[in-house]
Amino acid sequence: MRSPSPSAVPRIGRGWYLAAVLSAVLALGMCLLGWRQTELADRIGADPVRVEGTITQLSGGTATYSSVSYQAGGQQHAAADLQLPPDAKVGDAICLEHAATDAGAVRLCDQKYPQAAGIRLAQISVPVALLICAVCVLRIRRHFRSPAVRSAQAVLSTVALATEALAEGMPAITHGKRSRRRRRSGRRALR
């Protein structure tokens, strides 16, 4: 049986590798986002301090977030992207809870997480990204287990070993002796 030439071996597209890496990075990033929100919620829940804040900005479409200013520990703080009630207006007073050890960790009084949208995003995107990554990895593994690829890998490894032997002066062919042929180089011009 003849081995297929390296050019006849079906190649797996780079898109599978790219999709596997990007989905793994997405899953890791969303896990970190969810972990951060959970950590902030635990910090606030351990020792919550209630303060009254004032809504300074409402979210209005893309790239604008809601903003609330509040006083904590004698200093003015601002919190962005909190999930405000739908009937909220600029200048309204709103109840906030912040951690006693960190005034920057803040959430609305009736909510568990500072940014609940981040938790929902992580809960949805992490399983989807891991599923995409698993499908890509299985596809890549299945490709490398196919008989055509294995025989082509054997041919390519033989070619690679032969190339390495050529680079070392082919000791297997010349029985360890170097060729007596002179190399053409700039040394002739010096004589």
C-alpha positions in Angstrom: 0.0 0.0 0.0 1.4 3.4 -1.0 1.4 6.2 1.5 -0.3 9.3 0.4 1.9 12.2 -0.4 2.0 15.1 2.1 0.1 17.3 -0.3 -2.8 14.8 -0.7 -3.4 14.5 3.1 -6.5 16.4 4.1 -5.6 19.4 6.3 -7.7 20.7 9.1 -8.4 24.3 8.8 -6.9 26.9 11.1 -10.4 28.0 12.0 -10.8 25.0 14.3 -7.7 26.0 16.3 -8.7 29.6 16.3 -12.2 28.8 17.5 -10.9 26.5 20.3 -8.5 29.1 21.6 -10.9 32.0 21.4 -13.7 30.1 23.1 -11.3 29.0 25.9 -10.2 32.6 26.4 -13.9 33.7 26.4 -14.7 31.1 29.0 -11.8 32.1 31.2 -12.7 35.8 30.9 -16.3 35.2 31.8 -15.3 33.0 34.7 -13.1 35.8 36.1 -16.0 38.3 35.6 -18.4 36.0 37.5 -15.8 35.3 40.2 -15.2 39.0 40.7 -18.9 39.7 41.1 -19.3 36.9 43.5 -16.4 38.1 45.5 -17.8 41.6 45.8 -21.2 40.2 46.8 -19.5 38.1 49.5 -17.5 41.1 50.8 -20.6 43.3 50.9 -22.7 40.5 52.5 -20.1 39.9 55.3 -20.5 43.4 56.8 -22.9 45.6 54.8 -23.2 49.3 55.5 -26.3 51.1 54.2 -26.0 54.5 52.7 -28.2 56.7 50.6 -27.0 57.6 47.1 -28.1 60.0 44.4 -28.6 59.0 40.8 -26.3 61.2 38.7 -26.7 59.6 35.3 -29.0 57.1 33.6 -27.9 54.6 31.0 -29.1 55.7 27.6 -28.2 53.3 24.9 -24.7 52.1 24.0 -21.6 53.1 25.8 -23.4 55.0 28.6 -23.8 53.6 32.0 -25.9 54.6 35.0 -24.0 56.4 37.7 -24.8 56.9 41.4 -22.8 59.0 43.8 -22.8 58.3 47.6 -20.9 59.3 50.7 -18.9 56.7 52.6 -16.3 57.1 55.2 -16.4 60.9 54.9 -15.5 60.7 51.1 -17.5 61.0 48.0 -17.7 57.9 45.8 -19.3 57.0 42.5 -20.7 53.7 41.3 -21.3 52.9 37.7 -23.5 50.4 35.9 -25.7 49.4 38.7 -29.1 47.9 37.8 -31.4 50.8 38.7 -35.2 50.5 38.9 -37.0 51.3 35.6 -38.8 54.3 37.0 -35.5 55.9 38.3 -34.8 59.6 37.4 -31.6 61.7 37.7 -31.5 63.2 41.2 -33.6 60.5 42.9 -32.3 59.1 46.2 -31.6 55.3 46.2 -30.6 52.9 48.9 -27.1 51.3 48.6 -25.0 48.8 50.5 -21.2 48.8 50.5 -18.7 46.7 52.3 -17.4 48.0 55.6 -13.8 47.2 54.5 -14.1 48.5 50.9 -16.4 51.5 50.1 -15.9 50.8 46.4 -17.7 47.5 46.6 -21.4 48.7 46.3 -24.7 47.3 45.3 -28.4 48.3 45.5 -30.0 47.3 48.8 -32.4 44.7 47.3 -29.9 43.0 45.1 -27.4 40.2 45.7 -24.7 41.1 43.1 -23.3 44.5 42.3 -23.8 44.0 38.6 -26.3 41.2 38.1 -26.0 41.4 34.3 -22.4 40.3 34.6 -23.4 37.2 36.5 -26.1 36.3 34.0 -23.7 36.9 31.2 -21.1 34.6 32.8 -23.8 31.9 33.5 -24.8 31.8 29.9 -21.5 32.4 28.0 -19.2 30.1 30.0 -21.1 26.8 29.2 -21.5 27.8 25.6 -17.8 28.7 25.2 -16.7 25.5 26.9 -19.1 23.5 24.6 -17.6 25.2 21.5 -14.1 24.6 22.8 -14.8 20.9 23.4 -16.3 20.4 19.9 -13.3 22.1 18.3 -10.8 20.0 20.4 -12.7 16.8 19.5 -12.7 17.7 15.8 -9.0 18.4 15.9 -8.3 15.1 17.7 -10.5 13.1 15.3 -8.6 14.6 12.4 -5.2 13.5 13.8 -6.5 10.0 14.5 -7.6 9.3 11.0 -5.4 6.7 9.1 -4.5 9.0 6.2 -3.1 11.6 8.6 -1.2 9.0 10.6 0.5 7.5 7.5 1.2 11.0 6.3 2.7 11.9 9.6 5.0 8.8 9.3 6.1 10.0 5.9 6.7 13.5 7.2 8.6 12.3 10.2 10.8 10.1 7.9 11.4 13.2 5.7 12.2 15.3 8.8 14.7 12.7 10.1 16.4 12.5 6.7 16.6 16.3 6.5 18.2 16.3 9.9 20.7 13.6 8.8 21.6 15.8 5.8 22.2 18.8 8.0 24.6 16.8 10.1 26.7 15.7 7.1 24.9 12.3 6.6 27.0 10.2 9.0 24.9 7.2 8.3 25.7 7.2 4.6 29.4 8.1 4.9 30.0 5.9 7.9 31.0 8.8 10.0 33.6 10.2 7.6 33.2 13.7 6.3 33.3 14.3 2.6 36.7 15.3 1.2 35.2 17.6 -1.3 36.3 21.2 -0.7 33.6 23.8 -0.2 33.7 26.8 -2.3 34.1 29.8 -0.1 36.0 33.0 0.1 39.2 31.2 1.2 40.3 30.7 -2.4 40.5 34.4 -3.0 42.9 34.8 -0.1 45.5 32.4 -1.6 
